[in-house]
Amino acid sequence: MDKSQITPGPWKVNTSGGMTYVENFYNQSICRVATSSADACLIAAAPDLLEELKGCMKALDRLMYKHDRDSIEAEWIGHANEAIRKAEGKP
């Protein structure tokens, strides 16, 4: 999946007729959430979380350049990069 397939944020939660929906800025439904409004809030935050995580990863990469690449921090960075790839539909 490339970026053009991801509905751009911001997303928001809307409850209507007893159902909870995640919608984009133009009130177009992204998905219907049948479980809880807390899940809907997490889903709605996804675009912002992804962009902020990418920014954090750039900053951490600059910091780690001068430090031990085999440290536990480097392992966390690897996990965060895996999460970004998963969110973007990349292997």
C-alpha positions, 0 to 999 in steps of 0.5 A: 500500500502506498501513501495514496491509498491511505485516507489523509487525516485528520480523522474524527469519531462521530456517533450517529443512530447508535453507531460509532463511525470514524470519519475524515475531515469531510465527514466521509466514513472511514469505518464503522466501529462496533466495539467501543468508542475508545477503539474508535478514538484510537483508530481516529488518531492513527494518521496523527500517530503515524506521522508523529512516530515517523518524526520521532524516528528521524530524530532518534536516528540522528541521535543514535548515529553517535551511539551504540547501534546494538543497544536496547534503544536500537532494538526499540527503534527497529520495532517502531520502524516495523510498526511504520512499515506495517501501517503503510502496508510494506513488508 
